[in-house]
Amino acid sequence: MNRLLFTLLALSAAVALHAQGLRREETLSDWQFRNDHDFEQTDGWQSVTVPHDWAICGPFSRENDLQEVAVIQNGETASSLKTGRTGGLPYVGKGCYRRTISVDTLAGRRYVLLFDGAMSEARVLVNGREVCFWPYGYSAFSCEITRALHVGENQLVVLLENRPQSSRWYPGAGLYREVKLLTLAPVHVPVWGVQVLTPYVGADYASVTLRTKLDGLKGGETVEIETAVRNAAGEVVAAKTNRRNWVYDTPFEQHLTVEHPALWSPESPALYTAESTVRIDGVEMDRHTTRFGIRTVEVRADKGFFLNGELRRFKGVCLHHDLGPLGAAVNRAALRHQLTMLRDMGCNAIRTSHNMPAEELVELCDEMGFMVMVEPFDEWDVAKCANGYHRYFREWAERDMVAMLHHFRNNPSVVMWSVGNEVPSQWEADGYRMASWLQEICHREDPTRPVTCGMDQVDAVLSNGFAAIFDVPGLNYRVHRYREAYDRLPQSIILGSETASTVSSRGVYHFPVEYGPDRLHDDHQSSGYDVEFCGWSNVPDDDFAAAEDLPWLMGQFVWTGFDYLGEPTPYHTDAWPNHSSMFGIIDLASLPKDRYWLYRSVWNTESPTLHVLPHWNWPGREGEITPVYVYTSYPSAELFINGRSQGIRTKNRNSNLERYRLMWNEVRYEPGEVRVVAYDAEGRQAAERIVRTPGKPWALRLSVDRKTLAADGRDLAYVTVGVVDRAGNPVPTEHREVRIEVAGAGHFRAVANGDPTSLESFCEPHMHLFNGLLTAIVGSGDRPGELVVKASARGLKSAELRISVQ
């Protein structure tokens, strides 16, 4: 009788919901915010748009993140005062977000909130009642709120708290990822409730298996699921309807066949959708769409990583989650901008360091063809930070892991899971037990992908069994010990899970040029000659050579693709005002450093590279040795100074530096023209590059990455502001202040210059140039029109450009 009554109520509720549309999803963008937990106050609120980062506008202060710590993973044994370690921004503290949600009926509906991340220790209240708590700021989570709602207006409150010494880098603050409200039928597919598997993939056909969970059933009902698989053109390529009596908590399984499948790969990121209609006892209850790709992944001993049966080397980078001057607040256009730059460099893979990524990042990697290693943790149950995740690990780690695995298991770009980074447990005799437990969770929830871990303590992990248990042993740095690790570990494979940590500042060159670790300079910058690195790391050339010479090396993930806020190594020991990293191949303003062209010359095999450094504007250095480096995909080049040949250099495999760089170390500076002629393998002239000493600064010059934006209120354009002389030559030594004005169909979003010592706000429309450049980020409005950007500086001719908003 109870089952019959439940079924009748569910069916009548479903009919009512169907009349108003099944499965509605609303993005909750408009909120009120205050910097405390007093959500009952009536004043002191500010209107914000989520995703939102409450700390990014600063102000910067040495006092915001003073830490007396020993960074053990850097080899430190004694504590010392650290400044800028988390970016010098006011992320520590409490925050409160509130808004109302309107509910017209509770009959036949269930309501679920979906958070893609909330930083951190999130407590969610509905009408004053706590409905869920989720401590880890990087984890996506959902909570049902139906029982706390009433018909009419309901108050939704999210309380967040970032504790001091809770992070090693800038974590951001607030509701920095999207929040959605799902309206569902009584019986529905839950969040991440569909798993897509491809047990067989071939050129002739692919087997596709869908495992669908349903919430709201008691057992015994007749369940029917009708699924259509569509290709990127929207054509139905497979369809099936299955019906069976429901067995409680058992996924509903369907098997379909896609003929002549388009396989997902970096070169051809083909995507499919599975559209499923759920009926209970003949009544439609839910419609759910899952995007997926068809491809295979495999790790072969002594060979490496295979995608669709083809050997692949990871040419990857590690990415922190902040977006430079935009902070941690997620923006799809900003992520696309980053990935576009990395793709041109030849990058084919991303490691999410050291946390679950935003959903938008993985979706873009699906669409643009990047392989992804998803990583959840920087610490397990042993602390790196006094108030870090170790406080919650034993209670929450499995829940966070399952959320991550279910969230991203259908994304074809995700080819590998990592369970952690440089965790202190790697030193412990029984640390392998925890590592094994985490790997088993991955295997249980997703048996299709290999598992790794970023390990930097080679002596320990080779001796205590820690490295031996993983599908793929990932070594952070220690490239000189790869062969030893290969010989001692059973997997017969090695992954460079974190590499290089070369440091440089864009447009900064120190003399004399000195190769070595932990170089410190009076200007608190690192040299753009790309020969300075950390005590535990190396220059990129060593990793390039390993990738070419070691057939069992799967590739590498460089630390890092972009500079990020925090960890200003080597200037992290009370060396304020440094507050952002120098590891990036691209700086905090999304401007490429010289190192970008070094990686491009090796990684981008589709388009040639020819780049010259340094700039040629050195008043006062006349006659002094000023080495010239050339990063090029060509085997040799000839250097001319004011028309006089300085000789031909050819790449030399006997030295790693000379293997990937052409270097003229004895050049003496004289103003004028630097000309480089590159030659192909047959000795024919193939390309030319000229750098000139500029005249006096004359005008600003603007360029933009995109000239058309979507009128969605969220799209972005990156405007590069530079200085030129009357002949149009860049002036790379300018540091005067530039003011940005934005008018028309858009608005100013942020500004950055890439200087790790700059304390100017990202949120004000003015900033000093750093070595002749800065970046202004402008956003579209929600109506079509023209967006006008104007840049001005005292003593220089102003510049203007126009962007179409459609």
Buried (B, 14 or more C-beta within 10 A) or exposed (E): EEEEEBBEEBBBBBBBBBEEEBBEEEEBBEBBBBBEBEBEEEEEBEEBEBBBBBBBBBEBBBEBBBBEBEBEBBEEEEEEEBBBBBBBBBBBBBBBBBBEBEBEEBEBBBBBBBBBBBBBBBBBBBBEEEBBEBBBBBBBBBBBBBEBBEEEEBBBBBBBBBBBBBBBBBBBBBBBBBBBBBBBBBBBBBBBBBBBBBEEBEEEBBBBBBBBBBBBBEEEBEBBBBBBBBBEEEEEBBEBEBEEEBEEEEBBBBEBBBEEBBBBBBEEBBBBBBBBBBBBBEBBBBBBEBBBBBBBBEBEEEBBBBBBEEEBBBBBBBBBBBBBBBBBBBBBBBBBBBBBBBBBBBBBBBBBBBBBBBBBBBBBBBBBBBBBBBBBBBBBBBBBBEBBBBBBBEEBBBBBBBBBBBBBBBBBBBBBBBBBBBBBBBBBEEBBBBBBBBBEBBBEBBEBBBBBBBBBBBEBBBEBBBBBBBBBBBBBBBBEBBBEBBEBBEBEBBBBBBBBBBBBBBBBBBBEBEEEBEBEBEEBBBBBBBBBBBEBBBBBBBBBBBBBEBEBBBBBBBBBBBBBBBBBBBBBBEBBBBBBBBBBBBBBBBBBBBBBBBBBBBBBEEEBBBBBBBBBBBEEBEEEEBBBBBBBBBBBBBBBBEEEEBEEBEBEEEEBBBBBBBBBEEBEBBBBBBBBBBBBEEEEEBBEBEBBBBEEBBBBBBEBBBEEBBBEBBBBBBBBBBBBBEEEBBBBBBEBEBBBBBEBBBBBBBBBBBBBBBBBBBBBBBBBBBBBBBBBBBBBBEEEBEBBBBBBBEEBBBBEBEBBBE
